[in-house]
Amino acid sequence: MKDAPNPAQPTPLPHSPSNSPRNSRRSFLRKLGASAAVAAAVPSALASARTHAEYLPLVKKQPFAANDRIRIALIGTGGMGIGDAQTALMVEGVEIVAACDLYDGRLTRAKELWGKDLFTTKDYRQILERPDVDAVINATTDHWHEKISTDALRKGKHVYCEKPMVQKVDEGHQLIKVQKETGKTFQVGSQFVSSIIHAKAKELIKAGDIGEINFAEAQFDRHNAMGAWQYSIPLDASPQTVDWDTYLGNAPKRPWDPLRFFRWRNYQDYGTGVSGDLYVHLLSMLHFVTDSKGPNRVMATGGLRHWKDGRDVPDLHLGLFDYPKTDAHPEFNLALRANFVSGGTANYQFRIVGSEGDVTIGWDSLTVRRTPFAKAPGLSIDSFPLAMQEAYKQEYYLKYPVRPTMEGPTEFVYKTPKDYKGDRYEHFVNFFDSVRNGKPSVEDATFGLRACGPTQAGNLSYFGRKIVGWDPEKMRIAEKA
Ligand SMILES: NC(=O)c1ccc[n+]([C@@H]2O[C@H](COP(=O)([O-])OP(=O)(O)OC[C@H]3O[C@@H](n4cnc5c(N)ncnc54)[C@H](O)[C@@H]3O)[C@@H](O)[C@H]2O)c1
C-alpha cells in the first residue's frame, strides 16, 4: 500500500530556470499555496475528516526537491526547543539551518544534534536576517515569546511559538495585530489542538454522547524534583557562558543567578507560574473540543508547600473557571489542580462531564462512559404511613411501569493507532501545511490569547486573593468579576 501510486497526490509545480534557487523555492511555496493543490486533490471523504490522521500521508508523501524544502531555525534550544525541532524534522520536506540560544552549551548541543555546519548564534536577530530561513520555532522562555515572534513575523518568517503564547495580555493583542498585518503563518505550540484524541472527543461531544456539558476538570499531580521544575544546572554555568543581560530583556535587572536562568519557570519575571505554564494546555484543549471562546470569571488559590528554593510561584495551585453559555455550549465550570507535592499519587487526568456521561482523555486514549438518567426517580417512602406507601406505589408503578430492558456496554475506549506519531507531530504537520498551502492556522494568535489570557487572570486571582473577571470576546481582564 505504502508504495502504490496515489492518484490523489498533487503534481509538483514546475520551477522557472531563470529564478535563483532561493526565489524558485519561495515561488514554489507561494504557487502551491495559491493553487491549494493538496486540498483540491484530497478525496472528499478525507477532506471532511481533515482533523484525522488519514490525511497525514497526503501531506507527507509529496515529493520535495532540495529547493522545495521548508527551512527552519530554532530560537531557544532548551528542552522543548530540541523536542520541537526533532519533531518538525520528522515532517518530510523540512530541514534545519540555524539555531539560537543564550547559553554556549546549548549551541554546542545543537551542532551535535544537527551537524557542525548548522549556523548558531546568541543573537536571534541574526537568524531573522537570514534569507534561507522560512520559519522559526520560538521555544524561548515565556517572557521572550511576544518580542521574538513579532520580530520574526515582521521579517517575513512563519512562526511556531511555544505556549503560553505570551506572558502578558497586552502582548497577545500585539501579536494578533502583527499576525494580521504580515499575513504569515503563526501557530501556538499547544499540541493537543492537533491531536486525534481530542478531535474524537470533540466529535463525540458534538454528537451528544455525554449530553449537555456542565463541568470539566483536570489534575497535574507530581511528586519529583523535575516535575517541580528543579532542572539540572550545567557545571559551566556563568556570565561567561550565558548572555545574562540579553536574557533579562524587559524583566528587572539583577545580578547573575543561574537559578533564574535554568529554572526560570519558578519566577514570575520570566515564566507564568503553574497557571500559565500548565493550565494553558487544558484551556487550549477545552476550547478546541467545545469551540468555546473562554471563561468570564476566574478564581485561584493554593500555596507554596514544599519546594521552598527561592521561587515566587506556588507549588500547589487550584483554579476555577466559569464558562458562560454561548451558541457553541451551555454554561459550565472548569476546576483545575496542580500539586507538585502529591504524595501517594502522580497522575494526569482530564475529564469533561455531561448530563448523560463523561469523557476522560488520557495520553493515548479516550474513555466515554454513558450513564443517562433513569426514567423513574426511585422511591424514598419508608417514613410514610403504610397506607400512604401503598397508595404512592400504585401511582408510581402506573407512571413508571417496570419493564425489562436490554443491558449493553456503558463504557467505550478509543485508542490511538500503534503507528500514531503523536499530537506534536500532527501539530507540526498542520503548521507546515499552513506554511505551504496557506491553510488557516489551527492555533492562531487569537486562539492563543483566548487560552493564555484567562490563565493570567488566574495568576492575578492567586496573587491578589480575589475573583478576577475576563472578557472572552474582547480578550481583556474585565472590570466586573
Ligand atoms: N508544548 C509543550 O508541551 C511544552 C512543554 C515544555 C515547554 N514548553 C514551552 O517551551 C518554552 C521553553 O521551555 P523549555 O522547557 O524548553 O525551557 P528551557 O529553559 O529548557 O529552554 C529555554 C531556552 O530559551 C533560551 N532563551 C531565552 N531567551 C532567549 C533569547 N532572547 N534568545 C535566544 N534564546 C533565549 C534559553 O537560553 C534557554 O536555553 C516555554 O515557553 C515553555 O512553556 C512547551
The ligand as an ORCA input file, in Angstrom:
! r2SCAN-3c Opt
* xyz 0 1
  N       4.117     22.428     24.286
  C       4.575     21.816     25.354
  O       4.112     20.735     25.728
  C       5.704     22.438     26.131
  C       6.438     21.652     27.030
  C       7.518     22.238     27.681
  C       7.820     23.578     27.479
  N       7.053     24.328     26.634
  C       7.355     25.762     26.440
  O       8.570     25.876     25.699
  C       9.290     27.032     26.116
  C      10.712     26.616     26.520
  O      10.636     25.756     27.639
  P      11.833     24.769     27.996
  O      11.324     23.817     28.980
  O      12.426     24.239     26.748
  O      12.864     25.776     28.702
  P      14.468     25.713     28.659
  O      14.957     26.531     29.776
  O      14.917     24.306     28.577
  O      14.817     26.431     27.273
  C      14.567     27.791     27.057
  C      15.738     28.337     26.264
  O      15.395     29.638     25.763
  C      16.608     30.348     25.664
  N      16.343     31.775     25.576
  C      15.711     32.582     26.472
  N      15.666     33.832     25.996
  C      16.282     33.819     24.783
  C      16.552     34.807     23.812
  N      16.210     36.089     23.975
  N      17.209     34.439     22.695
  C      17.583     33.149     22.490
  N      17.339     32.167     23.388
  C      16.699     32.511     24.516
  C      17.367     29.988     26.938
  O      18.734     30.202     26.737
  C      17.004     28.510     27.105
  O      18.020     27.671     26.621
  C       8.490     27.639     27.263
  O       7.715     28.705     26.794
  C       7.603     26.514     27.732
  O       6.391     26.945     28.298
  C       6.025     23.775     25.957
*
